[in-house]
Amino acid sequence: MTRETGLSSSDECDPTLAGISTVVTALKQPAMVIDPTGHVHCANAGAQALIGGPGGRPLQEVLLSPEAELCRRLSRLTRTSAPAYLRLEFSGGTPTIFQGSMLRGPDGRGNGLILLVADNASALIGKFINLKTASRKFRQQIDHSQRRQRALRQEAAQLKRLSETDPLTGLLNVRAFEEKVRHALADRPGRHGALIFLDLNEFKHVNDVHGHEAGDKVLKHVAQALTFPPHSWVATGRMGGDEFALWMPGTEAEAVPELLASLQARVSVPYALIGRAGRLTEICMTAAAGAASCPEDATGYGELKRIADSRMYGNKADNRQNPRPQAAK
């Protein structure tokens, strides 16, 4: 290969390579013509400086990258009509980006030669575009992951609510109510509070006379009457059947009697429903109530529950004027 023509001695008689050499030699950027095996057929001065001088030796001899990797990339380039970028790292210089294109004859068919032209600017643009594409895909993946995480959090919150909620009334179930009260007592030991139990009077009569559907409506009505705003920190639960419980934080023992009367009044507000016979019926419930105060009666949930439950049933037994729910005439 000579620096003047850029052709190896074996290729100087090839008219196709002679014409290509004229174009390659005139290029300002480093350029060379190779075949798919990596053998250099033609190189201009810039390319000769990179490969270490003239000579028809294989390109692999002056590259730091593995021979198999170069052959694989060149083979892939021969199977496409679109230009491709190759990063070649020479043993005597810095890595250089080449744009590779298959050379074709007048008939449009490939002649088995590849033109490599150093094109760092285009390569950088291509890298920037690829980076933007990768960034967009990464952003889409992050968005998808965040949506999935939100969906999982919502699903987890829903499952948690279902596990803690009485399905009929929407109040806390027994386990969730007792756990919440125990945590409240443990977080603020000795803080004033009242544990209140209520049991509906003559609820069985409602089911027997008006049907279980009416009974369910009564339970929902009572649950709504005993529900307090979230900021009040009052916990309300259904303990089973027609029995309800409330934890009233910050309530002192002196205020309990008035509080019980207020809760019983809430329960006894009359309301209308459609009974078993399809007639509009007015229901007015009453409830027995009992309370235990913290810390006056006890400071642990188990003992507070026992005292409140005992006082509630005592109130139920002592009340001789608990009327059955009456249907309005």
C-alpha positions as CSV (number, residue, x, y, z in Angstrom):
1,M,0.0,0.0,0.0
2,T,1.3,3.5,-0.9
3,R,0.5,6.7,0.8
4,E,0.0,8.4,-2.6
5,T,-2.7,6.1,-3.9
6,G,-3.9,4.6,-0.7
7,L,-4.0,1.2,-2.4
8,S,-2.1,-2.0,-1.6
9,S,0.2,-3.3,-4.4
10,S,-2.2,-6.2,-5.0
11,D,-5.2,-3.8,-5.5
12,E,-3.6,-1.2,-7.7
13,C,-4.6,-3.0,-10.9
14,D,-8.3,-3.2,-9.8
15,P,-10.1,-0.4,-11.7
16,T,-13.0,-0.4,-9.1
17,L,-10.6,0.1,-6.2
18,A,-8.6,2.7,-8.2
19,G,-11.8,4.8,-8.6
20,I,-12.7,4.4,-5.0
21,S,-9.2,5.3,-3.9
22,T,-9.4,8.6,-5.7
23,V,-12.5,9.5,-3.7
24,V,-11.2,8.2,-0.4
25,T,-7.9,10.0,-0.8
26,A,-9.7,13.3,-1.3
27,L,-11.7,13.0,1.9
28,K,-10.5,15.2,4.8
29,Q,-11.7,12.8,7.4
30,P,-9.9,9.5,8.0
31,A,-11.4,7.0,5.6
32,M,-10.7,3.5,4.5
33,V,-12.2,0.6,2.5
34,I,-12.2,-2.8,4.0
35,D,-13.9,-6.1,3.3
36,P,-16.1,-8.1,5.8
37,T,-13.0,-9.9,7.1
38,G,-11.4,-6.7,8.2
39,H,-8.7,-6.5,5.5
40,V,-7.8,-2.9,4.6
41,H,-7.8,-2.4,0.8
42,C,-7.6,1.4,0.6
43,A,-6.9,4.2,3.2
44,N,-6.3,7.9,3.0
45,A,-3.6,9.7,4.9
46,G,-5.8,10.3,8.0
47,A,-6.7,6.6,8.2
48,Q,-3.1,5.5,7.6
49,A,-2.1,7.6,10.6
50,L,-4.6,5.7,12.7
51,I,-3.6,2.3,11.5
52,G,0.1,3.0,11.9
53,G,1.2,3.5,8.3
54,P,0.7,1.9,4.9
55,G,0.2,-1.8,4.5
56,G,-2.4,-4.3,3.5
57,R,-2.6,-6.0,6.8
58,P,-5.9,-6.9,8.5
59,L,-7.5,-4.2,10.6
60,Q,-7.6,-6.5,13.6
61,E,-3.9,-6.3,14.0
62,V,-4.1,-2.6,15.0
63,L,-7.3,-2.7,17.1
64,L,-7.7,-3.2,20.8
65,S,-11.2,-4.7,20.4
66,P,-11.5,-8.5,20.0
67,E,-11.4,-9.8,16.5
68,A,-14.6,-11.7,16.9
69,E,-16.4,-8.6,17.9
70,L,-15.2,-6.7,14.8
71,C,-16.2,-9.5,12.4
72,R,-19.6,-9.7,14.0
73,R,-20.3,-6.0,13.6
74,L,-19.0,-6.0,10.0
75,S,-21.1,-9.0,9.1
76,R,-24.2,-7.3,10.5
77,L,-23.3,-4.1,8.5
78,T,-23.2,-6.2,5.2
79,R,-26.8,-7.3,5.8
80,T,-28.3,-3.8,5.9
81,S,-28.5,-0.9,3.4
82,A,-28.6,1.7,6.2
83,P,-25.3,3.2,7.5
84,A,-24.1,2.1,10.9
85,Y,-21.7,3.5,13.4
86,L,-18.6,1.6,14.6
87,R,-16.4,2.5,17.5
88,L,-12.8,1.4,16.7
89,E,-10.1,1.7,19.3
90,F,-6.6,1.7,17.8
91,S,-3.6,0.6,19.7
92,G,-1.8,3.8,18.9
93,G,-4.5,6.4,19.4
94,T,-7.8,7.3,20.9
95,P,-11.1,5.6,20.0
96,T,-12.6,6.9,16.7
97,I,-16.2,6.7,15.5
98,F,-16.6,5.5,11.9
99,Q,-19.7,5.6,9.8
100,G,-19.8,2.4,7.8
101,S,-21.6,1.8,4.5
102,M,-21.7,-1.0,2.1
103,L,-20.3,0.0,-1.4
104,R,-22.5,-1.0,-4.4
105,G,-21.8,-1.2,-8.1
106,P,-23.7,0.4,-10.9
107,D,-26.3,-2.4,-10.8
108,G,-27.0,-1.6,-7.2
109,R,-25.6,-4.8,-5.9
110,G,-23.0,-4.9,-3.1
111,N,-19.4,-5.5,-4.2
112,G,-18.3,-6.9,-0.9
113,L,-16.5,-3.7,0.2
114,I,-17.2,-1.5,3.2
115,L,-16.4,2.2,3.3
116,L,-15.5,3.5,6.8
117,V,-15.4,7.3,7.3
118,A,-14.6,8.9,10.6
119,D,-17.7,10.9,11.6
120,N,-17.5,11.9,15.3
121,A,-20.0,14.7,14.9
122,S,-22.7,12.5,13.4
123,A,-21.9,9.8,15.9
124,L,-22.4,12.2,18.7
125,I,-25.7,13.3,17.3
126,G,-26.7,9.7,16.9
127,K,-25.7,9.0,20.5
128,F,-27.6,12.0,21.7
129,I,-30.7,10.8,19.8
130,N,-30.2,7.3,21.2
131,L,-29.8,8.8,24.7
132,K,-33.0,10.7,24.3
133,T,-34.8,7.6,23.2
134,A,-33.3,5.6,26.1
135,S,-34.2,8.4,28.5
136,R,-37.8,8.4,27.2
137,K,-38.1,4.7,27.5
138,F,-36.6,4.9,31.0
139,R,-39.1,7.6,32.0
140,Q,-41.9,5.4,30.6
141,Q,-40.7,2.5,32.7
142,I,-40.5,4.7,35.8
143,D,-44.0,6.0,35.1
144,H,-45.3,2.5,34.7
145,S,-43.5,1.4,37.9
146,Q,-45.0,4.4,39.8
147,R,-48.5,3.7,38.5
148,R,-48.1,0.0,39.5
149,Q,-46.8,1.0,42.9
150,R,-49.8,3.4,43.4
151,A,-52.2,0.6,42.4
152,L,-50.5,-1.8,44.8
153,R,-50.7,0.7,47.6
154,Q,-54.3,1.3,46.9
155,E,-55.0,-2.4,46.7
156,A,-53.1,-2.9,50.0
157,A,-55.1,-0.1,51.7
158,Q,-58.3,-1.6,50.4
159,L,-57.4,-5.0,51.7
160,K,-56.4,-3.5,55.0
161,R,-59.8,-1.7,55.2
162,L,-61.7,-4.9,54.4
163,S,-59.7,-6.8,57.1
164,E,-60.5,-4.2,59.7
165,T,-64.1,-3.3,58.8
166,D,-67.5,-4.8,59.7
167,P,-69.0,-5.5,56.2
168,L,-72.6,-4.5,57.3
169,T,-72.1,-1.3,59.2
170,G,-68.7,-0.1,58.0
171,L,-67.5,0.3,61.6
172,L,-64.3,-1.3,62.9
173,N,-64.7,-5.0,63.5
174,V,-63.8,-6.6,66.9
175,R,-60.2,-7.3,66.2
176,A,-59.4,-3.8,64.7
177,F,-61.3,-2.0,67.4
178,E,-59.5,-3.8,70.3
179,E,-56.2,-3.4,68.5
180,K,-56.8,0.4,68.1
181,V,-57.7,0.8,71.8
182,R,-54.8,-1.2,73.0
183,H,-52.4,0.9,70.9
184,A,-54.0,4.1,72.3
185,L,-53.6,2.9,75.8
186,A,-50.0,1.9,75.2
187,D,-49.1,5.2,73.4
188,R,-50.4,7.4,76.2
189,P,-50.3,5.4,79.4
190,G,-52.6,6.9,82.1
191,R,-54.3,9.3,79.8
192,H,-58.0,9.9,80.4
193,G,-60.4,8.0,78.3
194,A,-63.7,6.1,78.4
195,L,-64.5,2.7,77.0
196,I,-68.2,2.5,76.3
197,F,-70.4,-0.6,75.4
198,L,-73.9,-0.3,74.1
199,D,-76.4,-3.2,73.5
200,L,-79.7,-2.6,71.7
201,N,-82.9,-3.4,73.6
202,E,-85.4,-5.8,72.0
203,F,-83.5,-6.0,68.7
204,K,-84.7,-9.6,68.3
205,H,-88.2,-8.2,68.2
206,V,-87.3,-6.1,65.1
207,N,-86.0,-9.1,63.3
208,D,-89.1,-11.2,64.2
209,V,-91.7,-8.6,63.3
210,H,-90.1,-6.7,60.5
211,G,-87.6,-9.2,59.0
212,H,-83.8,-9.4,59.0
213,E,-83.6,-6.9,56.2
214,A,-85.2,-4.3,58.5
215,G,-82.9,-5.5,61.3
216,D,-79.8,-4.8,59.1
217,K,-81.1,-1.3,58.3
218,V,-81.5,-0.7,62.1
219,L,-77.9,-1.7,62.7
220,K,-76.7,0.6,59.9
221,H,-78.8,3.5,61.4
222,V,-77.3,2.9,64.8
223,A,-73.8,2.7,63.4
224,Q,-74.3,6.0,61.7
225,A,-75.6,7.6,64.9
226,L,-72.5,6.4,66.8
227,T,-70.0,7.6,64.2
228,F,-67.9,10.6,65.0
229,P,-65.7,12.8,62.7
230,P,-62.2,11.5,62.1
231,H,-60.5,14.5,63.8
232,S,-62.2,13.5,67.1
233,W,-60.1,10.4,67.3
234,V,-63.1,8.5,68.6
235,A,-63.0,4.8,67.6
236,T,-66.4,3.0,67.0
237,G,-66.7,-0.7,66.5
238,R,-69.4,-3.4,66.1
239,M,-68.6,-6.1,68.6
240,G,-71.0,-8.6,67.2
241,G,-74.8,-8.9,66.8
242,D,-76.4,-5.8,68.2
243,E,-73.6,-4.7,70.5
244,F,-71.4,-1.7,69.8
245,A,-68.4,-0.1,71.5
246,L,-66.7,3.3,71.5
247,W,-63.3,4.5,72.8
248,M,-63.5,8.2,73.7
249,P,-60.0,9.5,74.3
250,G,-59.6,12.5,76.6
251,T,-62.9,11.8,78.4
252,E,-62.7,12.2,82.2
253,A,-64.8,10.1,84.6
254,E,-67.0,13.0,85.6
255,A,-68.2,13.4,82.0
256,V,-69.2,9.8,81.5
257,P,-72.8,9.8,82.7
258,E,-73.7,12.8,80.5
259,L,-71.9,11.1,77.6
260,L,-73.8,7.9,78.0
261,A,-77.1,9.7,78.0
262,S,-76.1,11.6,74.9
263,L,-75.2,8.3,73.1
264,Q,-78.4,6.7,74.1
265,A,-80.3,9.7,72.8
266,R,-78.5,9.3,69.5
267,V,-79.6,5.7,69.2
268,S,-83.2,6.4,70.1
269,V,-83.9,9.0,67.4
270,P,-86.9,7.5,65.5
271,Y,-86.6,6.8,61.8
272,A,-88.8,5.2,59.1
273,L,-88.3,2.0,57.1
274,I,-90.3,-0.4,55.0
275,G,-91.3,-3.4,57.1
276,R,-91.9,-7.0,56.1
277,A,-95.5,-6.3,55.1
278,G,-94.4,-3.5,52.8
279,R,-95.8,-0.8,55.1
280,L,-93.9,2.3,56.2
281,T,-92.9,1.7,59.8
282,E,-91.3,4.0,62.3
283,I,-88.7,2.4,64.5
284,C,-87.4,3.8,67.8
285,M,-84.6,1.8,69.4
286,T,-83.2,2.1,72.9
287,A,-79.9,0.8,74.2
288,A,-78.4,-0.3,77.5
289,A,-75.0,1.3,78.1
290,G,-72.0,0.9,80.4
291,A,-68.6,2.5,80.6
292,A,-65.2,2.1,82.2
293,S,-62.9,5.1,82.8
294,C,-59.2,5.2,82.4
295,P,-57.2,5.5,84.7
296,E,-59.9,5.6,87.4
297,D,-61.3,2.1,86.8
298,A,-58.3,0.5,85.1
299,T,-55.4,1.2,82.7
300,G,-55.4,-2.0,80.6
301,Y,-57.9,-2.9,77.9
302,G,-58.9,-6.3,79.3
303,E,-60.0,-4.9,82.7
304,L,-61.7,-1.8,81.1
305,K,-63.6,-4.2,78.8
306,R,-64.7,-6.4,81.7
307,I,-65.9,-3.4,83.8
308,A,-67.7,-1.7,80.9
309,D,-69.4,-4.9,79.8
310,S,-70.6,-5.7,83.4
311,R,-72.0,-2.2,83.8
312,M,-73.8,-2.4,80.5
313,Y,-75.6,-5.6,81.4
314,G,-76.3,-4.2,84.8
315,N,-78.0,-1.2,83.1
316,K,-79.9,-3.6,80.9
317,A,-81.2,-5.6,83.9
318,D,-82.1,-2.6,86.0
319,N,-84.0,-0.8,83.3
320,R,-87.6,-2.0,83.8
321,Q,-89.1,0.4,81.2
322,N,-87.3,-0.7,78.0
323,P,-90.1,-0.6,75.5
324,R,-90.2,-2.8,72.4
325,P,-89.8,-0.9,69.1
326,Q,-93.3,0.1,68.1
327,A,-94.7,0.6,64.6
328,A,-96.3,4.0,64.1
329,K,-100.1,3.8,63.5
